[in-house]
Amino acid sequence: MDRRDFVRDAVSGALLAIGALGVDSSRLSAMTVAFARGTGARTDKMYPIPAADGVVIDKDESVIIARFDGRVYAFSLACPHQNTALRWDASNGRFQCPKHRSRYKPDGAFIDGRATRGMDRFAVKRDGENLAVNLDALYRQDENSAEWASAIVILSEK
């Protein structure tokens, strides 16, 4: 896959993830998509927490940082079924795999398709106005359910 295809797929995947929350489409269309590079070591890669709901993609590390409704997540860009770059489906407000059509909510929860679990989440913690992501701690919903469920930073209660 060339760089242009990867970036296109990454942006689409990020937009798809946001839509999966099942929220008002006008709210989802206001969400921003940006690109950034994390700083620091793999076990403490730092990303600024988005100031508003939106997605930040680090294409070099294949990471999606998603902020929605007072929560922040870090996902692998790869679909858990066969590692295809996920896309954002803005019209339906969710992430979708372009290869086999697996669909996910913005929090990474599995909706339907060939995949059998939610999007893989990285371990995260808040460090001031930054999100520290451990790229060596990737949790699968079916194998690490407790860690997967806790791989979230809550900024405010809904």
Phi and psi in radians as a Rosetta constraint file:
Dihedral C 1 N 2 CA 2 C 2 CIRCULARHARMONIC -1.425 0.35
Dihedral N 2 CA 2 C 2 N 3 CIRCULARHARMONIC 2.932 0.35
Dihedral C 2 N 3 CA 3 C 3 CIRCULARHARMONIC -1.030 0.35
Dihedral N 3 CA 3 C 3 N 4 CIRCULARHARMONIC -0.732 0.35
Dihedral C 3 N 4 CA 4 C 4 CIRCULARHARMONIC -1.080 0.35
Dihedral N 4 CA 4 C 4 N 5 CIRCULARHARMONIC -0.785 0.35
Dihedral C 4 N 5 CA 5 C 5 CIRCULARHARMONIC -1.110 0.35
Dihedral N 5 CA 5 C 5 N 6 CIRCULARHARMONIC -0.713 0.35
Dihedral C 5 N 6 CA 6 C 6 CIRCULARHARMONIC -1.075 0.35
Dihedral N 6 CA 6 C 6 N 7 CIRCULARHARMONIC -0.835 0.35
Dihedral C 6 N 7 CA 7 C 7 CIRCULARHARMONIC -1.095 0.35
Dihedral N 7 CA 7 C 7 N 8 CIRCULARHARMONIC -0.781 0.35
Dihedral C 7 N 8 CA 8 C 8 CIRCULARHARMONIC -1.028 0.35
Dihedral N 8 CA 8 C 8 N 9 CIRCULARHARMONIC -0.810 0.35
Dihedral C 8 N 9 CA 9 C 9 CIRCULARHARMONIC -1.128 0.35
Dihedral N 9 CA 9 C 9 N 10 CIRCULARHARMONIC -0.677 0.35
Dihedral C 9 N 10 CA 10 C 10 CIRCULARHARMONIC -1.127 0.35
Dihedral N 10 CA 10 C 10 N 11 CIRCULARHARMONIC -0.785 0.35
Dihedral C 10 N 11 CA 11 C 11 CIRCULARHARMONIC -1.120 0.35
Dihedral N 11 CA 11 C 11 N 12 CIRCULARHARMONIC -0.802 0.35
Dihedral C 11 N 12 CA 12 C 12 CIRCULARHARMONIC -1.054 0.35
Dihedral N 12 CA 12 C 12 N 13 CIRCULARHARMONIC -0.722 0.35
Dihedral C 12 N 13 CA 13 C 13 CIRCULARHARMONIC -1.110 0.35
Dihedral N 13 CA 13 C 13 N 14 CIRCULARHARMONIC -0.739 0.35
Dihedral C 13 N 14 CA 14 C 14 CIRCULARHARMONIC -1.105 0.35
Dihedral N 14 CA 14 C 14 N 15 CIRCULARHARMONIC -0.781 0.35
Dihedral C 14 N 15 CA 15 C 15 CIRCULARHARMONIC -1.119 0.35
Dihedral N 15 CA 15 C 15 N 16 CIRCULARHARMONIC -0.646 0.35
Dihedral C 15 N 16 CA 16 C 16 CIRCULARHARMONIC -1.099 0.35
Dihedral N 16 CA 16 C 16 N 17 CIRCULARHARMONIC -0.743 0.35
Dihedral C 16 N 17 CA 17 C 17 CIRCULARHARMONIC -1.083 0.35
Dihedral N 17 CA 17 C 17 N 18 CIRCULARHARMONIC -0.698 0.35
Dihedral C 17 N 18 CA 18 C 18 CIRCULARHARMONIC -1.127 0.35
Dihedral N 18 CA 18 C 18 N 19 CIRCULARHARMONIC -0.694 0.35
Dihedral C 18 N 19 CA 19 C 19 CIRCULARHARMONIC -1.219 0.35
Dihedral N 19 CA 19 C 19 N 20 CIRCULARHARMONIC -0.372 0.35
Dihedral C 19 N 20 CA 20 C 20 CIRCULARHARMONIC -1.163 0.35
Dihedral N 20 CA 20 C 20 N 21 CIRCULARHARMONIC -0.232 0.35
Dihedral C 20 N 21 CA 21 C 21 CIRCULARHARMONIC -1.204 0.35
Dihedral N 21 CA 21 C 21 N 22 CIRCULARHARMONIC -0.233 0.35
Dihedral C 21 N 22 CA 22 C 22 CIRCULARHARMONIC 1.246 0.35
Dihedral N 22 CA 22 C 22 N 23 CIRCULARHARMONIC 0.654 0.35
Dihedral C 22 N 23 CA 23 C 23 CIRCULARHARMONIC -1.809 0.35
Dihedral N 23 CA 23 C 23 N 24 CIRCULARHARMONIC 3.011 0.35
Dihedral C 23 N 24 CA 24 C 24 CIRCULARHARMONIC -0.877 0.35
Dihedral N 24 CA 24 C 24 N 25 CIRCULARHARMONIC 2.208 0.35
Dihedral C 24 N 25 CA 25 C 25 CIRCULARHARMONIC -1.091 0.35
Dihedral N 25 CA 25 C 25 N 26 CIRCULARHARMONIC -0.542 0.35
Dihedral C 25 N 26 CA 26 C 26 CIRCULARHARMONIC -1.157 0.35
Dihedral N 26 CA 26 C 26 N 27 CIRCULARHARMONIC -0.593 0.35
Dihedral C 26 N 27 CA 27 C 27 CIRCULARHARMONIC -1.198 0.35
Dihedral N 27 CA 27 C 27 N 28 CIRCULARHARMONIC -0.707 0.35
Dihedral C 27 N 28 CA 28 C 28 CIRCULARHARMONIC -1.170 0.35
Dihedral N 28 CA 28 C 28 N 29 CIRCULARHARMONIC -0.663 0.35
Dihedral C 28 N 29 CA 29 C 29 CIRCULARHARMONIC -1.181 0.35
Dihedral N 29 CA 29 C 29 N 30 CIRCULARHARMONIC -0.345 0.35
Dihedral C 29 N 30 CA 30 C 30 CIRCULARHARMONIC -1.436 0.35
Dihedral N 30 CA 30 C 30 N 31 CIRCULARHARMONIC -0.207 0.35
Dihedral C 30 N 31 CA 31 C 31 CIRCULARHARMONIC -1.246 0.35
Dihedral N 31 CA 31 C 31 N 32 CIRCULARHARMONIC 2.424 0.35
Dihedral C 31 N 32 CA 32 C 32 CIRCULARHARMONIC -1.619 0.35
Dihedral N 32 CA 32 C 32 N 33 CIRCULARHARMONIC 2.712 0.35
Dihedral C 32 N 33 CA 33 C 33 CIRCULARHARMONIC -2.173 0.35
Dihedral N 33 CA 33 C 33 N 34 CIRCULARHARMONIC 2.236 0.35
Dihedral C 33 N 34 CA 34 C 34 CIRCULARHARMONIC -2.372 0.35
Dihedral N 34 CA 34 C 34 N 35 CIRCULARHARMONIC 2.896 0.35
Dihedral C 34 N 35 CA 35 C 35 CIRCULARHARMONIC -2.073 0.35
Dihedral N 35 CA 35 C 35 N 36 CIRCULARHARMONIC 2.501 0.35
Dihedral C 35 N 36 CA 36 C 36 CIRCULARHARMONIC -2.705 0.35
Dihedral N 36 CA 36 C 36 N 37 CIRCULARHARMONIC 2.911 0.35
Dihedral C 36 N 37 CA 37 C 37 CIRCULARHARMONIC -2.048 0.35
Dihedral N 37 CA 37 C 37 N 38 CIRCULARHARMONIC 2.351 0.35
Dihedral C 37 N 38 CA 38 C 38 CIRCULARHARMONIC -1.277 0.35
Dihedral N 38 CA 38 C 38 N 39 CIRCULARHARMONIC 2.797 0.35
Dihedral C 38 N 39 CA 39 C 39 CIRCULARHARMONIC -2.073 0.35
Dihedral N 39 CA 39 C 39 N 40 CIRCULARHARMONIC 2.694 0.35
Dihedral C 39 N 40 CA 40 C 40 CIRCULARHARMONIC 1.706 0.35
Dihedral N 40 CA 40 C 40 N 41 CIRCULARHARMONIC -3.003 0.35
Dihedral C 40 N 41 CA 41 C 41 CIRCULARHARMONIC -1.362 0.35
Dihedral N 41 CA 41 C 41 N 42 CIRCULARHARMONIC 2.852 0.35
Dihedral C 41 N 42 CA 42 C 42 CIRCULARHARMONIC -1.013 0.35
Dihedral N 42 CA 42 C 42 N 43 CIRCULARHARMONIC -0.554 0.35
Dihedral C 42 N 43 CA 43 C 43 CIRCULARHARMONIC -1.511 0.35
Dihedral N 43 CA 43 C 43 N 44 CIRCULARHARMONIC -0.068 0.35
Dihedral C 43 N 44 CA 44 C 44 CIRCULARHARMONIC -2.644 0.35
Dihedral N 44 CA 44 C 44 N 45 CIRCULARHARMONIC 0.910 0.35
Dihedral C 44 N 45 CA 45 C 45 CIRCULARHARMONIC -1.271 0.35
Dihedral N 45 CA 45 C 45 N 46 CIRCULARHARMONIC 2.176 0.35
Dihedral C 45 N 46 CA 46 C 46 CIRCULARHARMONIC -1.773 0.35
Dihedral N 46 CA 46 C 46 N 47 CIRCULARHARMONIC 2.350 0.35
Dihedral C 46 N 47 CA 47 C 47 CIRCULARHARMONIC -2.306 0.35
Dihedral N 47 CA 47 C 47 N 48 CIRCULARHARMONIC 2.402 0.35
Dihedral C 47 N 48 CA 48 C 48 CIRCULARHARMONIC -1.095 0.35
Dihedral N 48 CA 48 C 48 N 49 CIRCULARHARMONIC 2.397 0.35
Dihedral C 48 N 49 CA 49 C 49 CIRCULARHARMONIC -1.217 0.35
Dihedral N 49 CA 49 C 49 N 50 CIRCULARHARMONIC 2.209 0.35
Dihedral C 49 N 50 CA 50 C 50 CIRCULARHARMONIC -0.964 0.35
Dihedral N 50 CA 50 C 50 N 51 CIRCULARHARMONIC 2.418 0.35
Dihedral C 50 N 51 CA 51 C 51 CIRCULARHARMONIC -1.216 0.35
Dihedral N 51 CA 51 C 51 N 52 CIRCULARHARMONIC -0.404 0.35
Dihedral C 51 N 52 CA 52 C 52 CIRCULARHARMONIC -2.462 0.35
Dihedral N 52 CA 52 C 52 N 53 CIRCULARHARMONIC 2.999 0.35
Dihedral C 52 N 53 CA 53 C 53 CIRCULARHARMONIC -0.962 0.35
Dihedral N 53 CA 53 C 53 N 54 CIRCULARHARMONIC 2.342 0.35
Dihedral C 53 N 54 CA 54 C 54 CIRCULARHARMONIC 2.919 0.35
Dihedral N 54 CA 54 C 54 N 55 CIRCULARHARMONIC -3.049 0.35
Dihedral C 54 N 55 CA 55 C 55 CIRCULARHARMONIC -2.266 0.35
Dihedral N 55 CA 55 C 55 N 56 CIRCULARHARMONIC 2.417 0.35
Dihedral C 55 N 56 CA 56 C 56 CIRCULARHARMONIC -2.103 0.35
Dihedral N 56 CA 56 C 56 N 57 CIRCULARHARMONIC 2.286 0.35
Dihedral C 56 N 57 CA 57 C 57 CIRCULARHARMONIC -2.004 0.35
Dihedral N 57 CA 57 C 57 N 58 CIRCULARHARMONIC 2.248 0.35
Dihedral C 57 N 58 CA 58 C 58 CIRCULARHARMONIC -1.848 0.35
Dihedral N 58 CA 58 C 58 N 59 CIRCULARHARMONIC 1.670 0.35
Dihedral C 58 N 59 CA 59 C 59 CIRCULARHARMONIC -1.191 0.35
Dihedral N 59 CA 59 C 59 N 60 CIRCULARHARMONIC -0.473 0.35
Dihedral C 59 N 60 CA 60 C 60 CIRCULARHARMONIC -1.170 0.35
Dihedral N 60 CA 60 C 60 N 61 CIRCULARHARMONIC -0.600 0.35
Dihedral C 60 N 61 CA 61 C 61 CIRCULARHARMONIC -1.807 0.35
Dihedral N 61 CA 61 C 61 N 62 CIRCULARHARMONIC -0.032 0.35
Dihedral C 61 N 62 CA 62 C 62 CIRCULARHARMONIC 0.993 0.35
Dihedral N 62 CA 62 C 62 N 63 CIRCULARHARMONIC 0.872 0.35
Dihedral C 62 N 63 CA 63 C 63 CIRCULARHARMONIC -2.109 0.35
Dihedral N 63 CA 63 C 63 N 64 CIRCULARHARMONIC 2.424 0.35
Dihedral C 63 N 64 CA 64 C 64 CIRCULARHARMONIC -1.977 0.35
Dihedral N 64 CA 64 C 64 N 65 CIRCULARHARMONIC 2.167 0.35
Dihedral C 64 N 65 CA 65 C 65 CIRCULARHARMONIC -1.782 0.35
Dihedral N 65 CA 65 C 65 N 66 CIRCULARHARMONIC 2.099 0.35
Dihedral C 65 N 66 CA 66 C 66 CIRCULARHARMONIC -2.105 0.35
Dihedral N 66 CA 66 C 66 N 67 CIRCULARHARMONIC 2.227 0.35
Dihedral C 66 N 67 CA 67 C 67 CIRCULARHARMONIC -1.995 0.35
Dihedral N 67 CA 67 C 67 N 68 CIRCULARHARMONIC 2.223 0.35
Dihedral C 67 N 68 CA 68 C 68 CIRCULARHARMONIC -2.701 0.35
Dihedral N 68 CA 68 C 68 N 69 CIRCULARHARMONIC 2.280 0.35
Dihedral C 68 N 69 CA 69 C 69 CIRCULARHARMONIC 0.964 0.35
Dihedral N 69 CA 69 C 69 N 70 CIRCULARHARMONIC 0.762 0.35
Dihedral C 69 N 70 CA 70 C 70 CIRCULARHARMONIC 1.413 0.35
Dihedral N 70 CA 70 C 70 N 71 CIRCULARHARMONIC 0.229 0.35
Dihedral C 70 N 71 CA 71 C 71 CIRCULARHARMONIC -2.302 0.35
Dihedral N 71 CA 71 C 71 N 72 CIRCULARHARMONIC 2.600 0.35
Dihedral C 71 N 72 CA 72 C 72 CIRCULARHARMONIC -2.236 0.35
Dihedral N 72 CA 72 C 72 N 73 CIRCULARHARMONIC 2.377 0.35
Dihedral C 72 N 73 CA 73 C 73 CIRCULARHARMONIC -2.264 0.35
Dihedral N 73 CA 73 C 73 N 74 CIRCULARHARMONIC 2.742 0.35
Dihedral C 73 N 74 CA 74 C 74 CIRCULARHARMONIC -2.191 0.35
Dihedral N 74 CA 74 C 74 N 75 CIRCULARHARMONIC 2.113 0.35
Dihedral C 74 N 75 CA 75 C 75 CIRCULARHARMONIC -2.022 0.35
Dihedral N 75 CA 75 C 75 N 76 CIRCULARHARMONIC 2.720 0.35
Dihedral C 75 N 76 CA 76 C 76 CIRCULARHARMONIC -1.289 0.35
Dihedral N 76 CA 76 C 76 N 77 CIRCULARHARMONIC 2.453 0.35
Dihedral C 76 N 77 CA 77 C 77 CIRCULARHARMONIC -1.227 0.35
Dihedral N 77 CA 77 C 77 N 78 CIRCULARHARMONIC -0.329 0.35
Dihedral C 77 N 78 CA 78 C 78 CIRCULARHARMONIC -1.440 0.35
Dihedral N 78 CA 78 C 78 N 79 CIRCULARHARMONIC 2.374 0.35
Dihedral C 78 N 79 CA 79 C 79 CIRCULARHARMONIC -1.117 0.35
Dihedral N 79 CA 79 C 79 N 80 CIRCULARHARMONIC 2.375 0.35
Dihedral C 79 N 80 CA 80 C 80 CIRCULARHARMONIC -1.171 0.35
Dihedral N 80 CA 80 C 80 N 81 CIRCULARHARMONIC -0.236 0.35
Dihedral C 80 N 81 CA 81 C 81 CIRCULARHARMONIC -1.327 0.35
Dihedral N 81 CA 81 C 81 N 82 CIRCULARHARMONIC -1.000 0.35
Dihedral C 81 N 82 CA 82 C 82 CIRCULARHARMONIC -2.478 0.35
Dihedral N 82 CA 82 C 82 N 83 CIRCULARHARMONIC 0.463 0.35
Dihedral C 82 N 83 CA 83 C 83 CIRCULARHARMONIC 1.130 0.35
Dihedral N 83 CA 83 C 83 N 84 CIRCULARHARMONIC 0.351 0.35
Dihedral C 83 N 84 CA 84 C 84 CIRCULARHARMONIC -1.299 0.35
Dihedral N 84 CA 84 C 84 N 85 CIRCULARHARMONIC 2.493 0.35
Dihedral C 84 N 85 CA 85 C 85 CIRCULARHARMONIC -1.099 0.35
Dihedral N 85 CA 85 C 85 N 86 CIRCULARHARMONIC 2.216 0.35
Dihedral C 85 N 86 CA 86 C 86 CIRCULARHARMONIC -1.257 0.35
Dihedral N 86 CA 86 C 86 N 87 CIRCULARHARMONIC 2.719 0.35
Dihedral C 86 N 87 CA 87 C 87 CIRCULARHARMONIC -2.186 0.35
Dihedral N 87 CA 87 C 87 N 88 CIRCULARHARMONIC 2.691 0.35
Dihedral C 87 N 88 CA 88 C 88 CIRCULARHARMONIC -1.613 0.35
Dihedral N 88 CA 88 C 88 N 89 CIRCULARHARMONIC 2.193 0.35
Dihedral C 88 N 89 CA 89 C 89 CIRCULARHARMONIC -1.778 0.35
Dihedral N 89 CA 89 C 89 N 90 CIRCULARHARMONIC 1.592 0.35
Dihedral C 89 N 90 CA 90 C 90 CIRCULARHARMONIC -1.105 0.35
Dihedral N 90 CA 90 C 90 N 91 CIRCULARHARMONIC -0.605 0.35
Dihedral C 90 N 91 CA 91 C 91 CIRCULARHARMONIC -1.157 0.35
Dihedral N 91 CA 91 C 91 N 92 CIRCULARHARMONIC -0.454 0.35
Dihedral C 91 N 92 CA 92 C 92 CIRCULARHARMONIC -1.990 0.35
Dihedral N 92 CA 92 C 92 N 93 CIRCULARHARMONIC -0.049 0.35
Dihedral C 92 N 93 CA 93 C 93 CIRCULARHARMONIC 1.101 0.35
Dihedral N 93 CA 93 C 93 N 94 CIRCULARHARMONIC 0.926 0.35
Dihedral C 93 N 94 CA 94 C 94 CIRCULARHARMONIC -2.814 0.35
Dihedral N 94 CA 94 C 94 N 95 CIRCULARHARMONIC 2.867 0.35
Dihedral C 94 N 95 CA 95 C 95 CIRCULARHARMONIC -1.411 0.35
Dihedral N 95 CA 95 C 95 N 96 CIRCULARHARMONIC 2.593 0.35
Dihedral C 95 N 96 CA 96 C 96 CIRCULARHARMONIC -2.559 0.35
Dihedral N 96 CA 96 C 96 N 97 CIRCULARHARMONIC 2.503 0.35
Dihedral C 96 N 97 CA 97 C 97 CIRCULARHARMONIC -1.504 0.35
Dihedral N 97 CA 97 C 97 N 98 CIRCULARHARMONIC 2.204 0.35
Dihedral C 97 N 98 CA 98 C 98 CIRCULARHARMONIC -1.268 0.35
Dihedral N 98 CA 98 C 98 N 99 CIRCULARHARMONIC -0.308 0.35
Dihedral C 98 N 99 CA 99 C 99 CIRCULARHARMONIC -1.411 0.35
Dihedral N 99 CA 99 C 99 N 100 CIRCULARHARMONIC -0.924 0.35
Dihedral C 99 N 100 CA 100 C 100 CIRCULARHARMONIC -2.154 0.35
Dihedral N 100 CA 100 C 100 N 101 CIRCULARHARMONIC 0.143 0.35
Dihedral C 100 N 101 CA 101 C 101 CIRCULARHARMONIC 1.228 0.35
Dihedral N 101 CA 101 C 101 N 102 CIRCULARHARMONIC 0.385 0.35
Dihedral C 101 N 102 CA 102 C 102 CIRCULARHARMONIC -1.110 0.35
Dihedral N 102 CA 102 C 102 N 103 CIRCULARHARMONIC 2.499 0.35
Dihedral C 102 N 103 CA 103 C 103 CIRCULARHARMONIC -2.189 0.35
Dihedral N 103 CA 103 C 103 N 104 CIRCULARHARMONIC 2.576 0.35
Dihedral C 103 N 104 CA 104 C 104 CIRCULARHARMONIC -2.431 0.35
Dihedral N 104 CA 104 C 104 N 105 CIRCULARHARMONIC 2.566 0.35
Dihedral C 104 N 105 CA 105 C 105 CIRCULARHARMONIC -1.302 0.35
Dihedral N 105 CA 105 C 105 N 106 CIRCULARHARMONIC 2.890 0.35
Dihedral C 105 N 106 CA 106 C 106 CIRCULARHARMONIC -1.059 0.35
Dihedral N 106 CA 106 C 106 N 107 CIRCULARHARMONIC -0.373 0.35
Dihedral C 106 N 107 CA 107 C 107 CIRCULARHARMONIC -1.525 0.35
Dihedral N 107 CA 107 C 107 N 108 CIRCULARHARMONIC 0.092 0.35
Dihedral C 107 N 108 CA 108 C 108 CIRCULARHARMONIC 1.563 0.35
Dihedral N 108 CA 108 C 108 N 109 CIRCULARHARMONIC -0.038 0.35
Dihedral C 108 N 109 CA 109 C 109 CIRCULARHARMONIC -1.176 0.35
Dihedral N 109 CA 109 C 109 N 110 CIRCULARHARMONIC 2.425 0.35
Dihedral C 109 N 110 CA 110 C 110 CIRCULARHARMONIC -1.245 0.35
Dihedral N 110 CA 110 C 110 N 111 CIRCULARHARMONIC 2.358 0.35
Dihedral C 110 N 111 CA 111 C 111 CIRCULARHARMONIC -1.785 0.35
Dihedral N 111 CA 111 C 111 N 112 CIRCULARHARMONIC -1.086 0.35
Dihedral C 111 N 112 CA 112 C 112 CIRCULARHARMONIC -2.913 0.35
Dihedral N 112 CA 112 C 112 N 113 CIRCULARHARMONIC 3.015 0.35
Dihedral C 112 N 113 CA 113 C 113 CIRCULARHARMONIC 2.130 0.35
Dihedral N 113 CA 113 C 113 N 114 CIRCULARHARMONIC -2.901 0.35
Dihedral C 113 N 114 CA 114 C 114 CIRCULARHARMONIC -1.325 0.35
Dihedral N 114 CA 114 C 114 N 115 CIRCULARHARMONIC -0.437 0.35
Dihedral C 114 N 115 CA 115 C 115 CIRCULARHARMONIC -1.111 0.35
Dihedral N 115 CA 115 C 115 N 116 CIRCULARHARMONIC 2.824 0.35
Dihedral C 115 N 116 CA 116 C 116 CIRCULARHARMONIC -2.124 0.35
Dihedral N 116 CA 116 C 116 N 117 CIRCULARHARMONIC 0.136 0.35
Dihedral C 116 N 117 CA 117 C 117 CIRCULARHARMONIC -2.696 0.35
Dihedral N 117 CA 117 C 117 N 118 CIRCULARHARMONIC 3.007 0.35
Dihedral C 117 N 118 CA 118 C 118 CIRCULARHARMONIC -1.232 0.35
Dihedral N 118 CA 118 C 118 N 119 CIRCULARHARMONIC 2.995 0.35
Dihedral C 118 N 119 CA 119 C 119 CIRCULARHARMONIC -1.080 0.35
Dihedral N 119 CA 119 C 119 N 120 CIRCULARHARMONIC 2.517 0.35
Dihedral C 119 N 120 CA 120 C 120 CIRCULARHARMONIC -1.248 0.35
Dihedral N 120 CA 120 C 120 N 121 CIRCULARHARMONIC 2.344 0.35
Dihedral C 120 N 121 CA 121 C 121 CIRCULARHARMONIC -1.921 0.35
Dihedral N 121 CA 121 C 121 N 122 CIRCULARHARMONIC 2.496 0.35
Dihedral C 121 N 122 CA 122 C 122 CIRCULARHARMONIC -1.557 0.35
Dihedral N 122 CA 122 C 122 N 123 CIRCULARHARMONIC 2.655 0.35
Dihedral C 122 N 123 CA 123 C 123 CIRCULARHARMONIC -1.142 0.35
Dihedral N 123 CA 123 C 123 N 124 CIRCULARHARMONIC 2.381 0.35
Dihedral C 123 N 124 CA 124 C 124 CIRCULARHARMONIC -2.378 0.35
Dihedral N 124 CA 124 C 124 N 125 CIRCULARHARMONIC 2.714 0.35
Dihedral C 124 N 125 CA 125 C 125 CIRCULARHARMONIC -2.672 0.35
Dihedral N 125 CA 125 C 125 N 126 CIRCULARHARMONIC 2.722 0.35
Dihedral C 125 N 126 CA 126 C 126 CIRCULARHARMONIC -1.517 0.35
Dihedral N 126 CA 126 C 126 N 127 CIRCULARHARMONIC 2.414 0.35
Dihedral C 126 N 127 CA 127 C 127 CIRCULARHARMONIC -2.338 0.35
Dihedral N 127 CA 127 C 127 N 128 CIRCULARHARMONIC 1.506 0.35
Dihedral C 127 N 128 CA 128 C 128 CIRCULARHARMONIC 1.142 0.35
Dihedral N 128 CA 128 C 128 N 129 CIRCULARHARMONIC -2.116 0.35
Dihedral C 128 N 129 CA 129 C 129 CIRCULARHARMONIC -1.666 0.35
Dihedral N 129 CA 129 C 129 N 130 CIRCULARHARMONIC 0.250 0.35
Dihedral C 129 N 130 CA 130 C 130 CIRCULARHARMONIC -2.014 0.35
Dihedral N 130 CA 130 C 130 N 131 CIRCULARHARMONIC 2.744 0.35
Dihedral C 130 N 131 CA 131 C 131 CIRCULARHARMONIC -1.875 0.35
Dihedral N 131 CA 131 C 131 N 132 CIRCULARHARMONIC 2.100 0.35
Dihedral C 131 N 132 CA 132 C 132 CIRCULARHARMONIC -1.603 0.35
Dihedral N 132 CA 132 C 132 N 133 CIRCULARHARMONIC 2.130 0.35
Dihedral C 132 N 133 CA 133 C 133 CIRCULARHARMONIC -2.010 0.35
Dihedral N 133 CA 133 C 133 N 134 CIRCULARHARMONIC 2.244 0.35
Dihedral C 133 N 134 CA 134 C 134 CIRCULARHARMONIC -1.660 0.35
Dihedral N 134 CA 134 C 134 N 135 CIRCULARHARMONIC 1.785 0.35
Dihedral C 134 N 135 CA 135 C 135 CIRCULARHARMONIC -1.250 0.35
Dihedral N 135 CA 135 C 135 N 136 CIRCULARHARMONIC -0.158 0.35
Dihedral C 135 N 136 CA 136 C 136 CIRCULARHARMONIC -1.668 0.35
Dihedral N 136 CA 136 C 136 N 137 CIRCULARHARMONIC -0.003 0.35
Dihedral C 136 N 137 CA 137 C 137 CIRCULARHARMONIC -2.133 0.35
Dihedral N 137 CA 137 C 137 N 138 CIRCULARHARMONIC 1.503 0.35
Dihedral C 137 N 138 CA 138 C 138 CIRCULARHARMONIC -1.841 0.35
Dihedral N 138 CA 138 C 138 N 139 CIRCULARHARMONIC 2.184 0.35
Dihedral C 138 N 139 CA 139 C 139 CIRCULARHARMONIC -1.882 0.35
Dihedral N 139 CA 139 C 139 N 140 CIRCULARHARMONIC 2.276 0.35
Dihedral C 139 N 140 CA 140 C 140 CIRCULARHARMONIC -1.653 0.35
Dihedral N 140 CA 140 C 140 N 141 CIRCULARHARMONIC 2.364 0.35
Dihedral C 140 N 141 CA 141 C 141 CIRCULARHARMONIC -1.043 0.35
Dihedral N 141 CA 141 C 141 N 142 CIRCULARHARMONIC -0.621 0.35
Dihedral C 141 N 142 CA 142 C 142 CIRCULARHARMONIC -1.442 0.35
Dihedral N 142 CA 142 C 142 N 143 CIRCULARHARMONIC -0.362 0.35
Dihedral C 142 N 143 CA 143 C 143 CIRCULARHARMONIC -1.876 0.35
Dihedral N 143 CA 143 C 143 N 144 CIRCULARHARMONIC -0.499 0.35
Dihedral C 143 N 144 CA 144 C 144 CIRCULARHARMONIC -2.265 0.35
Dihedral N 144 CA 144 C 144 N 145 CIRCULARHARMONIC 0.990 0.35
Dihedral C 144 N 145 CA 145 C 145 CIRCULARHARMONIC -1.041 0.35
Dihedral N 145 CA 145 C 145 N 146 CIRCULARHARMONIC -0.711 0.35
Dihedral C 145 N 146 CA 146 C 146 CIRCULARHARMONIC -1.172 0.35
Dihedral N 146 CA 146 C 146 N 147 CIRCULARHARMONIC -0.773 0.35
Dihedral C 146 N 147 CA 147 C 147 CIRCULARHARMONIC -1.157 0.35
Dihedral N 147 CA 147 C 147 N 148 CIRCULARHARMONIC -0.704 0.35
Dihedral C 147 N 148 CA 148 C 148 CIRCULARHARMONIC -1.051 0.35
Dihedral N 148 CA 148 C 148 N 149 CIRCULARHARMONIC -0.817 0.35
Dihedral C 148 N 149 CA 149 C 149 CIRCULARHARMONIC -1.134 0.35
Dihedral N 149 CA 149 C 149 N 150 CIRCULARHARMONIC -0.528 0.35
Dihedral C 149 N 150 CA 150 C 150 CIRCULARHARMONIC -1.639 0.35
Dihedral N 150 CA 150 C 150 N 151 CIRCULARHARMONIC 0.002 0.35
Dihedral C 150 N 151 CA 151 C 151 CIRCULARHARMONIC -1.433 0.35
Dihedral N 151 CA 151 C 151 N 152 CIRCULARHARMONIC 1.240 0.35
Dihedral C 151 N 152 CA 152 C 152 CIRCULARHARMONIC -2.711 0.35
Dihedral N 152 CA 152 C 152 N 153 CIRCULARHARMONIC 2.576 0.35
Dihedral C 152 N 153 CA 153 C 153 CIRCULARHARMONIC -2.007 0.35
Dihedral N 153 CA 153 C 153 N 154 CIRCULARHARMONIC 2.125 0.35
Dihedral C 153 N 154 CA 154 C 154 CIRCULARHARMONIC -1.638 0.35
Dihedral N 154 CA 154 C 154 N 155 CIRCULARHARMONIC 2.068 0.35
Dihedral C 154 N 155 CA 155 C 155 CIRCULARHARMONIC -1.547 0.35
Dihedral N 155 CA 155 C 155 N 156 CIRCULARHARMONIC -0.634 0.35
Dihedral C 155 N 156 CA 156 C 156 CIRCULARHARMONIC -2.769 0.35
Dihedral N 156 CA 156 C 156 N 157 CIRCULARHARMONIC 2.695 0.35
Dihedral C 156 N 157 CA 157 C 157 CIRCULARHARMONIC -1.263 0.35
Dihedral N 157 CA 157 C 157 N 158 CIRCULARHARMONIC 2.553 0.35
